[in-house]
């Protein structure tokens, strides 16, 4: 799946890969595929042309149907010149391009989570060895780039630091900090924690905004000053509790408590030979 972003917004689409014999008639194959594709669309009252699927107004087709850009049957050998993938957007954002940063956030929210890019160990399930499993030919030494630097920090912190709710391009800042890790150890970890703080601040503001909207809906002009004050105090209390709960949950996720060591079970079976212990 690719998710480049251009002047018309996010362009989420899937590429299907086929292997075929050199003698295959690809034109004939496309005709067969198109025939079955149109038949499948017809079951849902839909149709397609050379550009994609004709999506009906909301509520007029099966809600389980996939979006037009992901369902387009035709192959495209040319793309709009302004399309940029998410990594290019991050790179531009790190260089000060605010629009690129905003586009990356919009794309991340639209896709609803980075896990959508995980193919779910597909190669392993199909029995295909991944590159790390490939065996080198006999006599070839395994070389390690001496410039390679492994930077490690807790994954939960990374997920919070790069959350779409973060107003900053968290991943871009982390990658930029990683460039200085060799010269200043700990730079990346400090940046991750800073981005976590930015995410937490943004989430707290969203909680406040949500409760403010609730208050605006409930309060009425006919209320007395005392009634208004009582309602405001109630909503404020709920908001404070929600913020405290969110902070506690987030902190426990970022800094999980170590699991207690298993206690050794002592054997008292021979304490009183020939008798059973009864503590009831």
C-alpha positions as CSV (number, residue, x, y, z in Angstrom):
1,X,0.0,0.0,0.0
2,X,1.2,3.5,-0.9
3,X,0.0,6.7,0.6
4,X,1.6,9.7,-1.2
5,X,0.1,13.1,-0.6
6,X,-0.4,15.7,-3.4
7,X,-2.5,18.9,-4.1
8,X,-5.7,16.8,-4.0
9,X,-4.9,15.3,-0.6
10,X,-3.9,11.8,0.4
11,X,-3.8,9.2,-2.4
12,X,-4.1,5.8,-0.7
13,X,-3.8,2.9,-3.1
14,X,-2.8,-0.7,-3.3
15,X,-0.4,-2.4,-5.8
16,X,-0.9,-6.0,-6.7
17,X,2.1,-8.0,-7.9
18,X,1.8,-10.9,-10.3
19,X,4.3,-13.2,-11.7
20,X,3.8,-14.6,-15.2
21,X,5.5,-16.5,-18.0
22,X,7.2,-14.5,-20.7
23,X,4.8,-15.9,-23.3
24,X,1.7,-14.7,-21.4
25,X,-0.8,-12.4,-23.1
26,X,-1.2,-9.6,-20.6
27,X,-3.8,-7.7,-22.7
28,X,-6.0,-10.8,-22.6
29,X,-5.4,-11.2,-18.9
30,X,-6.5,-7.7,-18.2
31,X,-9.7,-8.2,-20.2
32,X,-10.5,-11.3,-18.1
33,X,-9.7,-9.5,-14.8
34,X,-11.8,-6.5,-15.8
35,X,-14.8,-8.7,-16.7
36,X,-14.8,-10.3,-13.2
37,X,-14.2,-6.9,-11.6
38,X,-17.2,-5.4,-13.2
39,X,-19.3,-8.4,-12.3
40,X,-18.2,-8.0,-8.6
41,X,-19.1,-4.3,-8.7
42,X,-22.5,-5.0,-10.2
43,X,-23.5,-7.1,-7.1
44,X,-23.3,-3.9,-5.1
45,X,-25.0,-1.7,-7.6
46,X,-21.7,-0.1,-8.7
47,X,-19.8,0.4,-11.9
48,X,-16.4,1.6,-13.1
49,X,-14.6,3.3,-16.0
50,X,-11.0,3.7,-17.0
51,X,-10.4,6.1,-14.0
52,X,-11.9,4.0,-11.2
53,X,-15.1,3.1,-9.4
54,X,-18.2,5.3,-9.5
55,X,-18.9,5.7,-5.8
56,X,-22.5,6.5,-5.0
57,X,-23.6,8.9,-2.2
58,X,-23.2,7.8,1.3
59,X,-25.7,5.2,2.4
60,X,-26.4,4.0,-1.2
61,X,-23.9,1.2,-1.3
62,X,-22.6,-1.5,1.1
63,X,-20.6,0.2,3.9
64,X,-18.1,-2.6,3.8
65,X,-17.0,-1.5,0.3
66,X,-13.5,-0.2,0.0
67,X,-12.7,3.4,-1.0
68,X,-12.4,4.3,-4.7
69,X,-8.6,5.0,-4.6
70,X,-8.0,1.5,-3.1
71,X,-10.4,-0.2,-5.4
72,X,-9.2,1.2,-8.7
73,X,-8.7,-1.7,-11.0
74,X,-6.5,-0.1,-13.7
75,X,-2.8,0.1,-13.6
76,X,-1.2,3.5,-13.7
77,X,2.2,4.0,-15.2
78,X,2.3,7.8,-14.5
79,X,1.6,9.8,-11.4
80,X,1.1,13.4,-10.7
81,X,4.4,15.2,-10.2
82,X,3.4,16.7,-6.9
83,X,2.8,13.4,-5.1
84,X,5.1,12.8,-2.2
85,X,5.3,9.7,0.0
86,X,5.2,10.0,3.8
87,X,9.0,9.8,4.2
88,X,9.5,12.7,1.8
89,X,6.9,14.7,3.7
90,X,8.8,14.0,7.0
91,X,12.1,15.0,5.4
92,X,10.6,18.3,4.1
93,X,9.0,18.9,7.5
94,X,12.3,18.5,9.3
95,X,13.7,21.1,7.0
96,X,11.1,23.6,8.0
97,X,8.3,22.9,5.6
98,X,5.2,23.4,7.8
99,X,2.8,22.4,5.0
100,X,4.6,19.1,4.6
101,X,4.2,18.5,8.4
102,X,0.5,19.3,8.3
103,X,0.1,17.0,5.3
104,X,1.9,14.1,7.1
105,X,-0.4,14.5,10.1
106,X,-3.5,14.5,7.9
107,X,-2.3,11.4,6.1
108,X,-1.5,9.6,9.3
109,X,-4.9,10.4,10.7
110,X,-6.6,9.3,7.5
111,X,-4.9,6.0,7.5
112,X,-5.8,5.5,11.1
113,X,-2.6,4.0,12.5
114,X,0.8,2.9,11.4
115,X,0.0,-0.7,11.9
116,X,-1.8,-0.6,8.6
117,X,1.6,-0.8,6.9
118,X,2.5,-4.0,8.7
119,X,1.9,-7.0,6.4
120,X,1.4,-9.3,9.4
121,X,4.4,-11.6,8.8
122,X,3.0,-12.5,5.4
123,X,6.3,-13.8,4.1
124,X,6.7,-16.1,7.1
125,X,3.1,-17.4,6.7
126,X,3.8,-18.2,3.0
127,X,7.0,-19.9,3.8
128,X,9.1,-17.3,2.1
129,X,12.5,-16.6,3.8
130,X,13.0,-13.0,4.7
131,X,16.3,-11.2,3.8
132,X,17.7,-11.8,7.3
133,X,17.2,-15.6,6.8
134,X,19.1,-15.7,3.5
135,X,22.3,-17.7,3.6
136,X,25.4,-16.1,2.2
137,X,27.4,-18.1,-0.4
138,X,30.3,-20.1,1.0
139,X,33.4,-18.1,1.5
140,X,31.7,-14.7,1.8
141,X,32.5,-13.0,5.0
142,X,29.7,-11.2,6.9
143,X,30.6,-7.5,6.9
144,X,29.3,-5.0,9.4
145,X,29.4,-1.3,8.6
146,X,31.6,0.2,11.3
147,X,29.5,3.4,11.0
148,X,26.3,1.6,12.1
149,X,24.8,2.8,15.3
150,X,22.0,1.1,17.1
151,X,19.7,3.4,19.1
152,X,17.4,1.8,21.5
153,X,14.5,3.2,23.6
154,X,11.1,1.8,24.8
155,X,8.7,1.3,21.9
156,X,5.7,2.6,23.9
157,X,7.5,6.0,24.2
158,X,8.0,5.9,20.4
159,X,4.3,5.3,19.8
160,X,3.3,8.2,22.0
161,X,6.0,10.5,20.6
162,X,4.8,9.9,17.0
163,X,1.1,10.0,17.7
164,X,-1.0,11.8,15.1
165,X,-2.4,14.1,17.8
166,X,1.1,15.5,18.3
167,X,1.1,19.0,16.6
168,X,4.7,18.5,15.8
169,X,6.2,16.0,13.3
170,X,7.5,13.8,16.0
171,X,9.2,11.1,13.9
172,X,11.0,13.8,11.8
173,X,12.4,15.4,15.0
174,X,13.5,12.0,16.3
175,X,15.2,11.1,13.1
176,X,17.0,14.4,13.0
177,X,18.1,13.9,16.6
178,X,19.4,10.5,15.7
179,X,22.0,12.1,13.4
180,X,23.7,13.6,16.5
181,X,23.5,10.4,18.6
182,X,27.1,9.4,18.0
183,X,28.5,12.8,19.0
184,X,26.0,13.3,21.9
185,X,24.7,10.0,23.3
186,X,21.2,10.2,24.6
187,X,20.1,12.9,22.2
188,X,17.5,10.7,20.6
189,X,16.0,9.5,23.9
190,X,15.7,13.1,25.1
191,X,13.9,14.1,21.9
192,X,11.5,11.1,22.2
193,X,10.6,12.3,25.7
194,X,10.1,15.8,24.5
195,X,7.8,14.6,21.7
196,X,5.9,12.6,24.3
197,X,5.4,15.8,26.3
198,X,4.0,17.5,23.2
199,X,1.6,14.6,22.6
200,X,0.4,14.7,26.2
201,X,-0.1,18.4,26.0
202,X,-2.2,18.1,22.8
203,X,-4.3,15.2,24.3
204,X,-5.0,17.3,27.5
205,X,-6.1,20.2,25.3
206,X,-8.5,17.8,23.4
207,X,-9.9,16.6,26.7
208,X,-10.5,20.2,27.9
209,X,-12.1,21.1,24.5
210,X,-14.4,18.0,24.7
211,X,-15.6,19.0,28.2
212,X,-16.0,22.7,27.2
213,X,-18.3,21.6,24.3
214,X,-20.3,19.4,26.8
215,X,-20.7,22.4,29.1
216,X,-21.8,24.7,26.2
217,X,-24.5,22.2,25.3
218,X,-25.8,21.7,28.9
219,X,-25.8,25.3,30.1
220,X,-28.9,27.4,29.4
221,X,-29.5,31.1,29.4
222,X,-32.4,30.5,31.8
223,X,-30.1,29.1,34.5
224,X,-29.5,31.2,37.6
225,X,-26.0,32.2,38.5
226,X,-25.9,29.5,41.2
227,X,-27.1,26.8,38.7
228,X,-24.4,27.9,36.2
229,X,-21.7,27.8,38.8
230,X,-22.8,24.4,40.0
231,X,-22.8,23.0,36.5
232,X,-19.4,24.5,35.7
233,X,-18.0,23.0,38.9
234,X,-19.4,19.6,37.9
235,X,-18.0,19.6,34.4
236,X,-14.6,21.0,35.7
237,X,-14.5,18.1,38.1
238,X,-15.1,15.6,35.4
239,X,-12.5,17.2,33.2
240,X,-9.9,17.2,35.9
241,X,-10.6,13.5,36.6
242,X,-10.3,12.6,32.9
243,X,-7.0,14.5,32.6
244,X,-5.6,12.8,35.7
245,X,-6.7,9.4,34.5
246,X,-5.2,10.0,31.0
247,X,-1.9,11.1,32.5
248,X,-1.7,8.1,34.8
249,X,-2.6,5.6,32.0
250,X,0.0,7.2,29.7
251,X,2.7,7.3,32.3
252,X,2.1,3.6,33.1
253,X,2.3,2.8,29.4
254,X,5.5,4.7,28.9
255,X,7.2,3.5,32.1
256,X,5.7,0.0,32.9
257,X,6.4,-1.3,36.4
258,X,8.8,-4.2,36.4
259,X,7.1,-7.6,36.9
260,X,7.6,-9.0,40.3
261,X,10.0,-11.9,40.5
262,X,8.3,-15.3,41.0
263,X,8.3,-16.5,44.6
264,X,9.7,-19.9,45.2
265,X,7.1,-22.3,46.6
266,X,8.3,-24.0,49.8
267,X,7.5,-27.6,50.4
268,X,6.0,-28.4,53.8
269,X,5.0,-31.9,53.0
270,X,7.6,-33.5,55.4
271,X,7.1,-31.0,58.2
272,X,4.9,-33.5,60.2
273,X,5.7,-37.0,58.9
274,X,2.6,-39.1,58.3
275,X,0.1,-36.3,58.8
276,X,-1.5,-33.7,56.6
277,X,-1.4,-30.0,57.4
278,X,-4.8,-28.5,57.9
279,X,-5.0,-24.7,58.1
280,X,-8.7,-24.4,57.8
